[in-house]
Amino acid sequence: MITLTQNAKNHLKKLSEKHKKSYVRLEVKGGGCAGFEYEWTFSNGPDKNDMIVENILLIDRMFEMYILNMELDYVEEIFGSNFVFKNPQAKNTCGCGTSFSI
């Protein structure tokens, strides 16, 4: 359903530890400059409709059609680091990389 690179998995674990939560949650919300945007939160446990990815990332099944076969990477660069969403469902993305349209 969604693939995490090792860099993404490592960074999600660091974030969950820093915020003293068991999981990081990824949601898809309406908004952003392209129509939909990814939103991050933290959680101590899964909800009944959640998928658990690599025992660190929670995603509600209602977002499955928006992120099917997505790869999540984390890239560290000299002038900034960020998550990179390689989402085959996205027809267009904006310059920030966190907003997309289907």
C-alpha positions in Angstrom: 0.0 0.0 0.0 2.7 2.5 1.1 6.4 1.9 1.2 8.8 3.7 3.6 12.5 4.1 2.7 14.9 3.4 5.4 15.6 7.1 5.8 11.9 7.8 6.2 11.4 5.0 8.7 14.4 6.2 10.7 13.2 9.8 10.8 9.6 8.8 11.7 11.1 6.9 14.7 13.1 9.9 15.8 10.0 12.1 15.6 7.9 9.8 17.6 10.5 9.5 20.3 11.1 13.2 20.4 7.3 13.8 20.8 6.9 10.9 23.2 4.3 9.1 21.1 4.2 5.6 19.8 3.2 6.4 16.2 3.3 9.2 13.6 0.0 9.6 11.7 -0.3 10.7 8.1 -3.6 12.1 6.8 -4.8 13.6 3.5 -6.8 16.8 3.9 -8.5 19.0 1.4 -6.6 22.2 0.8 -3.1 23.3 -0.2 -2.4 25.0 -3.5 -3.1 21.8 -5.5 -6.3 20.5 -3.9 -5.1 18.0 -1.3 -2.3 18.1 1.2 -0.6 15.7 3.6 -0.9 16.4 7.3 1.2 15.0 10.1 0.1 14.3 13.7 1.2 11.9 16.5 -0.7 9.1 18.3 -0.1 6.7 21.1 -2.1 4.0 19.4 -4.0 3.0 16.3 -7.7 3.6 15.7 -10.0 0.8 14.5 -9.7 1.9 10.8 -6.0 2.5 10.8 -3.4 0.7 8.8 -0.1 0.3 10.5 3.0 0.7 8.2 6.3 -0.6 9.5 5.1 -0.4 13.1 5.6 3.4 13.1 3.2 5.1 10.7 -0.6 5.1 11.0 -2.9 5.8 8.1 -6.7 5.7 8.2 -8.1 3.4 5.5 -10.3 6.2 4.2 -7.1 7.8 2.7 -6.0 4.6 0.9 -7.2 5.7 -2.5 -5.2 8.9 -2.3 -1.9 7.2 -1.4 -2.1 3.8 -3.0 1.4 2.5 -3.9 3.1 5.7 -2.6 6.7 5.7 -1.5 7.7 8.0 1.3 11.3 9.0 1.5 13.2 11.4 3.8 16.0 13.5 2.2 18.7 15.4 4.1 20.3 18.2 2.3 22.6 21.0 3.2 19.9 23.7 3.1 17.0 21.7 4.4 15.6 18.3 4.9 12.1 17.0 4.2 9.9 14.1 3.4 9.5 13.3 -0.3 6.1 11.9 -1.4 6.4 9.7 -4.5 2.7 9.3 -5.1 1.5 7.6 -8.3 -2.0 8.8 -7.6 -1.0 12.5 -7.8 -1.6 14.0 -11.2 -0.1 17.4 -10.2 1.9 18.6 -7.3 2.9 22.0 -6.1 6.4 23.3 -5.5 6.3 22.6 -1.8 5.9 18.9 -2.4 3.2 18.4 0.2 0.2 19.5 -1.9 -1.3 17.4 -4.8 -4.3 16.8 -7.0 -5.8 13.6 -8.3 
